Amino acid sequence: MPEQNEIKERILEKAKEMFFQFGYTKANVSDIASSLGMSKKTLYKYYPSKEAILRELIKSIKGNIDSELCSIWSDENLDYVVKLKNIMNCCGTHISQLRGPLLEDLRKNIPEVWEDINKMRVKTAEPEFTALIDEGVQNKVFRDDIYQRLIVLMYINAIQGIINPEVLSYLPLTADQVFETIIKILFEGILTPEGRLKYCSLETQKTSEEGDQ
C-alpha cells in the first residue's frame, strides 16, 4: 500500500507539472506515463481517466492548503496580527501558482470542473474568512461598527470575480499581486491618512447637517 500511494503521488506531481505547462486538454496521458517510466495501461490501474487524475489533483491541492491554514490558525503562540499576515501570505503563495494555460483551459473546455473549483473556493473561503474577521473584531484589530457578513461577501466576490483567467488577462499583474492588492484595499482602504482625515471631516459635516434638518 505505501508503494502504491507513492506511485499515485508521483503520477499527480507529473500531471500537475504537465497540466500547468500545457493545459489539461493538450496534456497527454501517454506522455505523463512515459515520463514516469510506465505504460499508459499501468497508469490507468491507479487512475481510470485523465479527469480522475485532475480531480484527485484538485483535491490534493485543497488538502495541502487546508493543512497549512489549519496549522497557522491553531498556533496559540502567534499574535493575531502575525497570524493574519501568515494566513494571507499562505493564500498569496498558493494563488501565485495559478499561472499558465490550465485554468483558462478548464474554464473554456471543462466548465463542470471549473464550476466545481469555484464552489470549492467559496465553500472553503467563507467560513475561514468569517472566523478570521470575527477574531479580528474580538482582538480589536478590526472595527465592530461594520456588518461583518458584508466584509466576507466583498472578499469572496473579489476573489471569485477578479482572480480568474479572463480578468487576469486584462491586468498587468500576476494572480498573487492581485490578491495582495485586494487584501491591502480591504484591510487598509485606498485613502491616504490625509485623505482619510478630509473624508471623515466631510462625513461628520454631512451627519451634522442632516441632524439640523
C-alpha positions in Angstrom: 0.0 0.0 0.0 2.8 2.6 0.8 4.4 1.8 -2.6 1.0 2.2 -4.3 0.4 5.6 -2.6 3.9 6.7 -3.6 3.3 5.8 -7.3 -0.1 7.7 -7.2 1.7 10.8 -5.7 4.3 10.6 -8.5 1.6 10.5 -11.1 -0.1 13.5 -9.5 3.1 15.5 -9.4 3.9 14.8 -13.0 0.4 15.5 -14.1 0.4 18.8 -12.2 3.6 19.8 -13.9 2.2 19.0 -17.4 -1.3 20.4 -16.8 0.2 23.7 -15.7 2.7 23.7 -18.6 0.4 22.6 -21.5 -3.1 22.9 -20.1 -5.4 20.0 -19.3 -6.7 19.5 -22.9 -3.2 19.3 -24.5 -1.6 17.3 -21.8 -1.4 13.7 -22.9 -1.8 10.7 -20.6 0.7 8.7 -22.6 3.3 11.5 -22.1 2.6 11.5 -18.4 3.1 7.8 -18.2 6.2 7.6 -20.3 7.9 10.4 -18.4 7.4 8.3 -15.3 8.8 5.1 -17.0 5.4 3.3 -17.1 2.9 2.4 -19.7 -0.5 4.1 -20.1 -2.1 0.8 -19.2 -0.2 0.8 -15.9 -1.1 4.4 -15.1 -4.8 3.5 -15.6 -4.5 1.0 -12.9 -4.1 3.9 -10.5 -6.4 6.4 -12.1 -9.1 5.3 -14.6 -9.0 8.5 -16.7 -7.3 11.9 -17.2 -10.2 13.6 -15.5 -9.8 11.3 -12.5 -6.2 12.5 -12.2 -7.3 16.1 -12.5 -10.0 15.8 -9.8 -7.6 14.0 -7.5 -5.0 16.7 -8.1 -7.5 19.4 -7.2 -8.4 17.5 -4.0 -4.8 17.2 -3.1 -4.0 20.9 -3.6 -7.0 21.8 -1.5 -5.9 19.4 1.2 -2.4 20.9 1.3 -3.9 24.5 1.6 -6.3 23.4 4.3 -3.5 21.7 6.3 -1.2 24.8 6.1 -4.0 27.2 7.1 -5.1 24.9 10.0 -1.5 24.8 11.3 -1.3 28.6 11.3 -4.8 29.1 12.7 -4.3 26.6 15.6 -1.0 28.1 16.7 -1.9 29.7 20.0 1.6 31.3 20.4 1.0 33.6 17.4 -0.2 37.1 18.0 -3.4 37.7 16.0 -1.9 40.2 13.6 1.0 37.9 12.9 -1.4 35.0 12.4 -3.5 37.2 10.0 -0.3 38.1 8.0 0.8 34.5 7.8 -2.6 33.3 6.6 -2.7 36.0 3.9 0.9 35.1 2.9 -0.1 31.4 2.7 -3.1 32.3 0.4 -0.9 34.5 -1.7 1.7 31.8 -2.2 -0.9 29.3 -3.4 -2.6 31.8 -5.6 0.8 32.6 -7.2 0.7 29.1 -8.6 -2.4 30.0 -10.7 -0.4 30.5 -13.9 0.0 29.0 -17.3 -2.8 27.8 -19.5 -4.5 25.3 -17.1 -7.2 27.5 -15.6 -8.2 29.1 -18.8 -8.4 25.7 -20.4 -10.6 24.4 -17.6 -12.9 27.5 -17.8 -13.4 27.1 -21.6 -13.3 23.4 -22.2 -14.2 21.6 -18.9 -16.7 24.0 -17.4 -18.1 21.4 -15.0 -14.7 21.0 -13.3 -14.2 24.8 -13.3 -17.6 25.3 -11.6 -16.6 22.7 -9.0 -13.4 24.6 -8.3 -15.3 27.8 -7.8 -17.8 26.2 -5.5 -14.9 24.7 -3.5 -13.2 28.1 -3.3 -16.3 29.7 -1.9 -17.1 26.8 0.5 -13.6 27.0 1.9 -13.1 30.7 2.0 -16.4 31.7 3.6 -16.1 30.0 7.0 -12.4 30.6 7.2 -12.6 34.3 6.4 -15.7 34.7 8.6 -13.8 33.3 11.6 -10.8 35.5 10.7 -12.9 38.6 10.8 -14.7 37.6 14.0 -11.5 37.0 15.8 -10.1 40.3 14.5 -13.1 42.2 15.9 -12.7 40.4 19.3 -9.0 41.4 19.3 -9.9 45.0 18.4 -7.9 44.8 15.2 -11.0 45.3 13.0 -13.8 47.8 13.6 -17.0 46.4 15.1 -19.3 49.0 13.5 -19.3 47.4 10.1 -21.6 44.4 9.2 -19.1 41.6 9.2 -21.1 39.4 6.8 -20.7 42.1 4.2 -17.0 42.2 4.5 -16.9 38.4 3.9 -19.1 38.7 0.8 -16.9 41.5 -0.5 -13.8 39.3 -0.1 -15.3 36.2 -1.7 -16.8 38.1 -4.6 -13.5 40.0 -5.2 -11.5 36.7 -5.2 -14.0 34.9 -7.4 -14.7 37.8 -9.8 -11.2 39.1 -10.3 -8.8 36.2 -9.7 -9.9 34.2 -12.8 -8.1 33.8 -16.2 -10.4 36.1 -18.2 -10.0 39.1 -15.9 -6.3 38.5 -15.2 -5.6 38.6 -18.9 -6.5 42.3 -18.9 -4.3 43.2 -15.9 -0.5 43.8 -15.9 -0.4 41.9 -12.6 0.1 38.3 -11.5 -2.6 36.5 -9.6 -0.7 36.8 -6.3 -0.2 40.6 -6.9 -3.9 41.0 -7.5 -4.6 39.1 -4.3 -2.3 41.3 -2.3 -3.9 44.4 -3.7 -7.4 43.1 -2.8 -6.3 42.4 0.8 -4.5 45.7 1.1 -7.6 47.7 -0.1 -9.9 45.6 2.1 -7.8 46.0 5.2 -6.2 49.4 4.7 -8.5 51.2 2.3 -7.5 53.3 -0.6 -7.4 56.7 1.2 -4.1 58.1 2.4 -4.0 59.3 6.1 -4.5 62.9 4.9 -7.3 61.8 2.5 -9.0 59.8 5.3 -9.0 62.8 7.6 -10.6 65.0 5.0 -13.1 62.3 4.1 -14.1 61.8 7.7 -14.5 65.5 8.3 -16.9 65.7 5.3 -18.8 62.7 6.7 -19.0 64.4 10.1 -20.2 67.6 8.5 -22.8 65.8 6.4 -24.1 64.0 9.5 -24.3 67.3 11.4 -26.2 69.0 8.6 -28.7 66.1 8.4 -29.2 66.3 12.1 -30.1 70.0 11.8 -32.8 69.4 9.2 
